[in-house]
Amino acid sequence: MTRVGVYAKALKTEGDSISGRMLASLASRETTTDFNRFGRHTKGINSVIAFFNATLQSGDMVARAVKRDKGKFLLRVLTYITLPSLVFFLMNRDEPEYEEFPQYLKDQNWLFKVGNTWYRIPKPYDMGMLFGTLFERYMDFAIKENPKAFEGWGKGFAESLMPNFIPTAFLPYLEVLTNFDTFRNVPIVPQSERYSKPSNQYGPYTSTLAKTFGKMFNVSPRKADHLIKGYGAGLGKTLADVVGKGLEVTGIAEKKVQPDTPWQSKVPIARAFVAETYRSSKSIDDMYDTLNDFEMEYSQLKDEKGISSIGQFPKANELRKLRKASDELGDLRREYNDTYADNKISSYQKSRKLSELNMKMINLSRRALGKPLIKE
């Protein structure tokens, strides 16, 4: 739609003639990344690595825009990227729900709440990281005094500028092998399920097909779903849902009572702009990451200094607290899975119970990290 608008505007300026239409067409191509602009060797590489050329052209387009008019470029990015970023940050600064969104979601989107539902507007990919997210991170550091405010920003910005060099055909498989989603910068199987039986590694949004496959071959349904989405994208997800329904109808897979979801999440197109709260809690991931850091430090001290008990560890109290939280989280996770598997309760009851358990896990993690609890 942006290109159509620019074409119409340029046509009025240049006149409705052959040359005017050609100039208007060129203007519309230049208004956003020109995907038909290729280098000598890029076309062949782009056929193997998806979006390779798009990433190069995006950076090149920005460089040309700066060269044409530095002042105009700076005014536009400050007006259309920096200003909205600061406004949305100030709107959300005291929202614990916003704090619990995974970092990649906050880096790549502007988030805002209407009623009880959160929505997201995608930021420009590379310039959004530089002129939007960087300012948000600075505000987080300056106002909320978060010492880890800039953690991971440099890596994320570099990735937005540099194309992927791994052939797309191998990427989903390599991500499953390493248990890391390179686009979202999060583990495929979260820390809370890391030591669970592979077939039990699933969540409320895991497809029936993946869970059936996991049960048959004792593999992680989360990883199976990642492969389906990695190779099939939106079509793969739709087909998995259709096949899953077929498995339930034929009795191959047990028909599940699915937890209720907001109506906005069920509307095509609109659901792409809905951000689901607490789907992947940052505090839970942070708690496990902190515990892993402490365990590694404790193990290193045992090897280097020969300490024989946890009491000799300088951070013994913190480690004990995190270990206890980890055990309690394991119990809550099992209760969560049992509730999800319960087909004797209604969709609404299941949704409510799962939300309550999820909030308990989040607050347990926040308490272990010394954060204020979220009031239910």
Contacts in CASP RR format, 6 or more apart in sequence:
PFRMAT RR
TARGET T0000
AUTHOR 0000-0000-0000
METHOD contacts of the structure
MODEL  1
MTRVGVYAKALKTEGDSISGRMLASLASRETTTDFNRFGRHTKGINSVIA
FFNATLQSGDMVARAVKRDKGKFLLRVLTYITLPSLVFFLMNRDEPEYEE
FPQYLKDQNWLFKVGNTWYRIPKPYDMGMLFGTLFERYMDFAIKENPKAF
EGWGKGFAESLMPNFIPTAFLPYLEVLTNFDTFRNVPIVPQSERYSKPSN
QYGPYTSTLAKTFGKMFNVSPRKADHLIKGYGAGLGKTLADVVGKGLEVT
GIAEKKVQPDTPWQSKVPIARAFVAETYRSSKSIDDMYDTLNDFEMEYSQ
LKDEKGISSIGQFPKANELRKLRKASDELGDLRREYNDTYADNKISSYQK
SRKLSELNMKMINLSRRALGKPLIKE
2 31 0 8 1.000
2 32 0 8 1.000
3 28 0 8 1.000
3 29 0 8 1.000
3 31 0 8 1.000
3 32 0 8 1.000
4 28 0 8 1.000
5 28 0 8 1.000
6 24 0 8 1.000
6 27 0 8 1.000
6 28 0 8 1.000
6 31 0 8 1.000
7 24 0 8 1.000
7 25 0 8 1.000
7 27 0 8 1.000
7 28 0 8 1.000
8 24 0 8 1.000
10 20 0 8 1.000
10 23 0 8 1.000
10 24 0 8 1.000
10 27 0 8 1.000
10 28 0 8 1.000
11 20 0 8 1.000
11 21 0 8 1.000
11 24 0 8 1.000
14 20 0 8 1.000
14 21 0 8 1.000
14 23 0 8 1.000
14 24 0 8 1.000
29 36 0 8 1.000
29 37 0 8 1.000
30 61 0 8 1.000
32 61 0 8 1.000
33 54 0 8 1.000
33 57 0 8 1.000
33 58 0 8 1.000
33 61 0 8 1.000
34 57 0 8 1.000
34 61 0 8 1.000
35 53 0 8 1.000
35 54 0 8 1.000
35 57 0 8 1.000
37 53 0 8 1.000
37 57 0 8 1.000
38 46 0 8 1.000
38 53 0 8 1.000
39 53 0 8 1.000
42 52 0 8 1.000
42 53 0 8 1.000
42 56 0 8 1.000
43 53 0 8 1.000
45 52 0 8 1.000
45 53 0 8 1.000
46 52 0 8 1.000
46 53 0 8 1.000
48 167 0 8 1.000
48 168 0 8 1.000
48 169 0 8 1.000
49 163 0 8 1.000
49 164 0 8 1.000
49 165 0 8 1.000
49 166 0 8 1.000
49 167 0 8 1.000
49 168 0 8 1.000
50 164 0 8 1.000
50 168 0 8 1.000
51 163 0 8 1.000
51 164 0 8 1.000
52 163 0 8 1.000
52 164 0 8 1.000
53 163 0 8 1.000
55 160 0 8 1.000
55 161 0 8 1.000
55 162 0 8 1.000
55 163 0 8 1.000
55 164 0 8 1.000
56 163 0 8 1.000
58 125 0 8 1.000
58 126 0 8 1.000
59 126 0 8 1.000
59 161 0 8 1.000
62 126 0 8 1.000
62 127 0 8 1.000
65 73 0 8 1.000
66 73 0 8 1.000
77 127 0 8 1.000
77 131 0 8 1.000
78 131 0 8 1.000
81 123 0 8 1.000
81 124 0 8 1.000
81 127 0 8 1.000
81 128 0 8 1.000
81 131 0 8 1.000
81 132 0 8 1.000
82 131 0 8 1.000
82 132 0 8 1.000
82 135 0 8 1.000
84 110 0 8 1.000
85 110 0 8 1.000
85 123 0 8 1.000
85 128 0 8 1.000
85 131 0 8 1.000
85 132 0 8 1.000
85 133 0 8 1.000
85 135 0 8 1.000
85 136 0 8 1.000
86 135 0 8 1.000
86 136 0 8 1.000
86 139 0 8 1.000
88 110 0 8 1.000
88 111 0 8 1.000
88 112 0 8 1.000
88 136 0 8 1.000
89 135 0 8 1.000
89 136 0 8 1.000
89 139 0 8 1.000
89 140 0 8 1.000
90 139 0 8 1.000
91 112 0 8 1.000
92 98 0 8 1.000
92 111 0 8 1.000
92 112 0 8 1.000
92 113 0 8 1.000
93 139 0 8 1.000
93 143 0 8 1.000
93 144 0 8 1.000
95 113 0 8 1.000
96 372 0 8 1.000
96 374 0 8 1.000
97 113 0 8 1.000
97 118 0 8 1.000
97 277 0 8 1.000
97 278 0 8 1.000
97 374 0 8 1.000
98 106 0 8 1.000
98 111 0 8 1.000
98 113 0 8 1.000
98 118 0 8 1.000
99 282 0 8 1.000
99 283 0 8 1.000
100 277 0 8 1.000
100 278 0 8 1.000
100 281 0 8 1.000
100 282 0 8 1.000
100 283 0 8 1.000
100 362 0 8 1.000
100 374 0 8 1.000
101 111 0 8 1.000
101 118 0 8 1.000
101 275 0 8 1.000
101 277 0 8 1.000
101 282 0 8 1.000
102 184 0 8 1.000
102 186 0 8 1.000
102 280 0 8 1.000
102 282 0 8 1.000
102 285 0 8 1.000
103 152 0 8 1.000
103 185 0 8 1.000
103 282 0 8 1.000
104 183 0 8 1.000
104 184 0 8 1.000
104 185 0 8 1.000
104 186 0 8 1.000
105 111 0 8 1.000
105 120 0 8 1.000
105 184 0 8 1.000
105 275 0 8 1.000
106 133 0 8 1.000
106 136 0 8 1.000
107 123 0 8 1.000
107 129 0 8 1.000
107 133 0 8 1.000
107 153 0 8 1.000
107 156 0 8 1.000
108 122 0 8 1.000
108 123 0 8 1.000
108 125 0 8 1.000
109 120 0 8 1.000
109 121 0 8 1.000
109 122 0 8 1.000
109 123 0 8 1.000
109 275 0 8 1.000
110 120 0 8 1.000
110 121 0 8 1.000
110 123 0 8 1.000
111 118 0 8 1.000
111 119 0 8 1.000
111 120 0 8 1.000
111 275 0 8 1.000
112 118 0 8 1.000
112 119 0 8 1.000
112 121 0 8 1.000
113 119 0 8 1.000
116 262 0 8 1.000
117 262 0 8 1.000
117 264 0 8 1.000
117 274 0 8 1.000
118 274 0 8 1.000
118 275 0 8 1.000
118 276 0 8 1.000
118 277 0 8 1.000
119 273 0 8 1.000
119 274 0 8 1.000
119 275 0 8 1.000
120 273 0 8 1.000
120 274 0 8 1.000
120 275 0 8 1.000
121 273 0 8 1.000
123 129 0 8 1.000
123 132 0 8 1.000
123 133 0 8 1.000
125 160 0 8 1.000
126 157 0 8 1.000
126 160 0 8 1.000
126 161 0 8 1.000
129 153 0 8 1.000
129 156 0 8 1.000
129 157 0 8 1.000
129 160 0 8 1.000
130 157 0 8 1.000
133 153 0 8 1.000
133 157 0 8 1.000
134 153 0 8 1.000
134 157 0 8 1.000
137 149 0 8 1.000
137 150 0 8 1.000
137 153 0 8 1.000
138 149 0 8 1.000
138 150 0 8 1.000
140 146 0 8 1.000
140 149 0 8 1.000
141 147 0 8 1.000
141 149 0 8 1.000
141 150 0 8 1.000
152 185 0 8 1.000
155 185 0 8 1.000
156 185 0 8 1.000
164 171 0 8 1.000
164 182 0 8 1.000
166 174 0 8 1.000
171 182 0 8 1.000
171 230 0 8 1.000
172 226 0 8 1.000
172 227 0 8 1.000
172 229 0 8 1.000
172 230 0 8 1.000
172 231 0 8 1.000
173 227 0 8 1.000
175 181 0 8 1.000
175 182 0 8 1.000
175 188 0 8 1.000
175 226 0 8 1.000
176 188 0 8 1.000
176 223 0 8 1.000
176 226 0 8 1.000
176 227 0 8 1.000
179 187 0 8 1.000
179 188 0 8 1.000
179 189 0 8 1.000
179 223 0 8 1.000
180 186 0 8 1.000
180 187 0 8 1.000
180 188 0 8 1.000
181 187 0 8 1.000
181 188 0 8 1.000
181 226 0 8 1.000
186 280 0 8 1.000
186 285 0 8 1.000
187 194 0 8 1.000
188 220 0 8 1.000
188 222 0 8 1.000
188 223 0 8 1.000
188 226 0 8 1.000
189 201 0 8 1.000
189 220 0 8 1.000
189 222 0 8 1.000
189 223 0 8 1.000
190 280 0 8 1.000
190 284 0 8 1.000
190 285 0 8 1.000
191 284 0 8 1.000
191 285 0 8 1.000
191 288 0 8 1.000
191 289 0 8 1.000
191 292 0 8 1.000
192 284 0 8 1.000
192 288 0 8 1.000
192 329 0 8 1.000
192 330 0 8 1.000
192 333 0 8 1.000
192 361 0 8 1.000
193 200 0 8 1.000
193 201 0 8 1.000
193 222 0 8 1.000
193 333 0 8 1.000
194 288 0 8 1.000
196 333 0 8 1.000
197 218 0 8 1.000
198 214 0 8 1.000
198 218 0 8 1.000
198 219 0 8 1.000
198 220 0 8 1.000
199 211 0 8 1.000
199 214 0 8 1.000
199 215 0 8 1.000
199 218 0 8 1.000
199 219 0 8 1.000
199 220 0 8 1.000
199 221 0 8 1.000
200 337 0 8 1.000
201 220 0 8 1.000
201 221 0 8 1.000
201 222 0 8 1.000
201 223 0 8 1.000
202 210 0 8 1.000
202 211 0 8 1.000
202 220 0 8 1.000
202 221 0 8 1.000
202 222 0 8 1.000
203 221 0 8 1.000
203 222 0 8 1.000
203 340 0 8 1.000
204 258 0 8 1.000
204 259 0 8 1.000
204 340 0 8 1.000
204 354 0 8 1.000
205 279 0 8 1.000
206 221 0 8 1.000
206 222 0 8 1.000
206 225 0 8 1.000
207 221 0 8 1.000
207 225 0 8 1.000
207 228 0 8 1.000
207 237 0 8 1.000
207 240 0 8 1.000
207 241 0 8 1.000
207 244 0 8 1.000
208 241 0 8 1.000
208 244 0 8 1.000
208 245 0 8 1.000
208 247 0 8 1.000
208 248 0 8 1.000
208 253 0 8 1.000
208 256 0 8 1.000
209 224 0 8 1.000
209 228 0 8 1.000
209 240 0 8 1.000
209 241 0 8 1.000
209 243 0 8 1.000
209 244 0 8 1.000
209 247 0 8 1.000
210 221 0 8 1.000
210 222 0 8 1.000
210 224 0 8 1.000
210 225 0 8 1.000
210 228 0 8 1.000
210 240 0 8 1.000
211 221 0 8 1.000
211 253 0 8 1.000
212 244 0 8 1.000
212 247 0 8 1.000
212 252 0 8 1.000
212 253 0 8 1.000
213 219 0 8 1.000
213 221 0 8 1.000
213 224 0 8 1.000
214 220 0 8 1.000
214 221 0 8 1.000
214 224 0 8 1.000
225 240 0 8 1.000
228 236 0 8 1.000
228 237 0 8 1.000
228 240 0 8 1.000
229 236 0 8 1.000
229 237 0 8 1.000
232 239 0 8 1.000
244 253 0 8 1.000
246 252 0 8 1.000
247 253 0 8 1.000
248 254 0 8 1.000
248 255 0 8 1.000
248 256 0 8 1.000
249 255 0 8 1.000
254 343 0 8 1.000
255 343 0 8 1.000
256 341 0 8 1.000
256 343 0 8 1.000
257 342 0 8 1.000
257 343 0 8 1.000
257 345 0 8 1.000
257 346 0 8 1.000
257 347 0 8 1.000
257 350 0 8 1.000
258 347 0 8 1.000
258 350 0 8 1.000
259 340 0 8 1.000
259 347 0 8 1.000
259 350 0 8 1.000
259 351 0 8 1.000
259 354 0 8 1.000
260 347 0 8 1.000
260 348 0 8 1.000
260 350 0 8 1.000
260 351 0 8 1.000
261 351 0 8 1.000
262 274 0 8 1.000
264 270 0 8 1.000
264 271 0 8 1.000
264 274 0 8 1.000
265 271 0 8 1.000
265 274 0 8 1.000
265 276 0 8 1.000
278 355 0 8 1.000
278 358 0 8 1.000
278 359 0 8 1.000
278 362 0 8 1.000
281 358 0 8 1.000
281 361 0 8 1.000
281 362 0 8 1.000
281 365 0 8 1.000
283 362 0 8 1.000
283 365 0 8 1.000
283 366 0 8 1.000
283 369 0 8 1.000
283 371 0 8 1.000
284 329 0 8 1.000
284 361 0 8 1.000
284 362 0 8 1.000
284 365 0 8 1.000
286 365 0 8 1.000
286 369 0 8 1.000
287 322 0 8 1.000
287 325 0 8 1.000
287 326 0 8 1.000
287 329 0 8 1.000
287 365 0 8 1.000
287 368 0 8 1.000
287 369 0 8 1.000
288 326 0 8 1.000
290 322 0 8 1.000
290 369 0 8 1.000
291 319 0 8 1.000
291 322 0 8 1.000
291 323 0 8 1.000
291 325 0 8 1.000
291 326 0 8 1.000
294 315 0 8 1.000
294 318 0 8 1.000
294 319 0 8 1.000
294 322 0 8 1.000
295 319 0 8 1.000
297 315 0 8 1.000
298 310 0 8 1.000
298 313 0 8 1.000
298 315 0 8 1.000
298 319 0 8 1.000
301 307 0 8 1.000
301 313 0 8 1.000
302 308 0 8 1.000
307 313 0 8 1.000
310 316 0 8 1.000
310 319 0 8 1.000
310 320 0 8 1.000
313 319 0 8 1.000
321 368 0 8 1.000
322 368 0 8 1.000
324 368 0 8 1.000
325 364 0 8 1.000
325 365 0 8 1.000
325 367 0 8 1.000
325 368 0 8 1.000
328 364 0 8 1.000
329 361 0 8 1.000
329 364 0 8 1.000
329 365 0 8 1.000
332 357 0 8 1.000
332 360 0 8 1.000
332 361 0 8 1.000
332 364 0 8 1.000
333 361 0 8 1.000
335 357 0 8 1.000
336 354 0 8 1.000
336 357 0 8 1.000
336 358 0 8 1.000
336 361 0 8 1.000
339 345 0 8 1.000
339 350 0 8 1.000
339 353 0 8 1.000
339 354 0 8 1.000
339 357 0 8 1.000
340 350 0 8 1.000
340 354 0 8 1.000
342 350 0 8 1.000
345 353 0 8 1.000
356 376 0 8 1.000
359 374 0 8 1.000
359 376 0 8 1.000
362 374 0 8 1.000
363 373 0 8 1.000
363 374 0 8 1.000
366 372 0 8 1.000
366 373 0 8 1.000
366 374 0 8 1.000
367 373 0 8 1.000
END
